[in-house]
């Protein structure tokens, strides 16, 4: 159950490696000391974005950064049940002039 195809992941890593190698060679040819600092920070940013994309690629797992899907479904179920029950009680009250004292779907 991989969120990203296996081949795409390796092609992307190969492209990043080739790109970083060419940047290292190109910036290494400059006589400026600032070129190494620029390379370091660009490398840090691109590798950080790659790690962030890998962490966010499957938002419905069991990691601490994933969405609380079970809580969302439980809340939605509870809210829908409440609204349906309130709507049914309102319809009964309008048609029969009878006030319900307890919810409709409770066992006696």
N, C-alpha and C positions, 0 to 999 in steps of 0.2 A: 504494500500500500504506500507507494512513493508518490508524493505530490508533484514531482517533476520527473520527466522521463530520464532514465539513466544516461542515455547518450547525450542529451542536451546538457546535463550537469557536467559531463566530462569535456564536451566541446567548449562550454563557457569557461571552465578552469584552464583549458589549454590556451584559449584566446587571451585570458587575463595574464597568464604566464608569459606568453609571447609579447604582449603589450608592455608588461613591466620590464622585460629584458631589453626591448628596444628603447624604452624610456631611460633605463639605466645606462645603456651605451650612449644614447644621444646626450644626456645630461652630464655624463662623465667626460665627454669631449670638451665641455666648456671649462674655461680657466677660472670661473667664478666659484667661490665657496658656497654661495647661496643656492646653487643648482642642486647640491646634495640635500639641503634642507627642503627645497621644493619637492624633490623626488620622495623624500621620506614622508612628508605630509600627504602627498597625493597617493602614495602607496597605502598609508594608514586610512585615508578616507575611502578608497575603493575596496580595500579588504573589509573594512567595517560595514560598508553597504552590502557586500556579498554575504557577510555573516548575518546581518539584519534580514536580508531577503530569505535566507535559509531558515531563520527562526520564525518568520511570519508566513512562510509558504503553507503551513498547515495550522490554521488558527483554531481548529476544533479538536485538538489532541488533549493531552493531560499535563502539559507544561504549565508553569506558573504564569506565563504570558498569554495563554490561550483564553478564548472566550468562555464564560461560565454558561455553557449551553444547557446543562441540566437545570440550573436555576431559572434561566429564561423560559424553558418549556414549562416548568412547574408554575411559574408566575402567570404565564399566558393561560394555562389550563385553569388555574384558580380564578383568574379574572373572567374568562369566558363562562365558567360555571356560575359565578356570581351574577353576571349580566343576564344570562339565560334564566336563572332562577328569579331575578327581580322582574324581568319582562313577563314571565309566566304568571307571577303573583299579581302583577298589574293588570294583565288581561282578565284573570279570574275575578279580580276586584271590580273591574268595569262591567263585566257581563252579569255577575250574580249579586253585586252589592254585598259581597262576603269578604270580610277581612281575615287574612291568614295570620295565625298566631305563631306558626313555625314554618320552617322551609319545606318546600314540596317534596324533596328527595331524601327525607330522613325516615328511618325506620321507627315505628312506634313501639 
